[in-house]
């Protein structure tokens, strides 16, 4: 599959006859994504992914979603393999969330304080389930969070999730781990596998909450290179967060704790962080 990969309507109808109203959402060198309607499942997403060299990654993505079983994570409804004009592809049909990514939301400016709190609570609810299943998402960022029409936030894309009870697929000798620069913590940057657990996701969520509250990610703003971003992540704490809410100090302390460069200075579990943010939310009437 290349960046010019495309499928005709006739091909799609032949191989996925149960789907109607197919419309392209995104496409790239490794996958193509459609929205569609299914007679039993309603609005769905159909993902076609190049299977050469990444079959196990896709299988683990499916397994992660199945094991997390969170109402904050879109359900995978079916999957399989299909021959396309450009080679074999794995396909996934999953629940479609109507809404917008948090990145699109941020394009209009910082989120309202109570929306930021609600986002943090919803994602932490998903991370509690993930931690119980021994899954580390490893790519929490505004692009992978979706707000639906009811204001609920969903955690998307377990494509690089780490299964702590399965053998790692990232080569130990690699100097850098799988991650998004500016959101991942130091241990994930440096591929220190033994130290990657839910606290890596807490770090990324903390950075995302800071960006939601202020409109900026200080790790990335104006950085000249990925190495500059890493230097900031490791050595420069995020500036103190201030919000016009009664529990501003408690929420700032939570975000500060989640974004500590040392993982032993972060909350010990997603459950601990959820209890903390629930207390803030309750005091704010969220």
Buried (B, 14 or more C-beta within 10 A) or exposed (E): BEEEBEBEEEEBEEBBEBBEEBEEEEBEEBBBBBBBBBEEBEEBBBBBBBBEEBBEBBEBBBBBBBBBEBEBBBBBBBBEEEEBEEEEBBBBBBBBBEBBBBBEBBEEEBBEBBBBBBBBBBBBBBBBBBBBBBBBBBBBBBBBBBBEEEEBBBBBBBBBBBBBEEEBEBEEEEEBBBBBBBBBBBBBBBBBBEBBBBBBBBBBBBBBBBBBBBEBBBBBEEBEEEEBBBEBBEEEEBEEBEBEBEBBBBBBBBBBBBBBBEBEEBBEBBBBBBEBBBBBBEBBEB
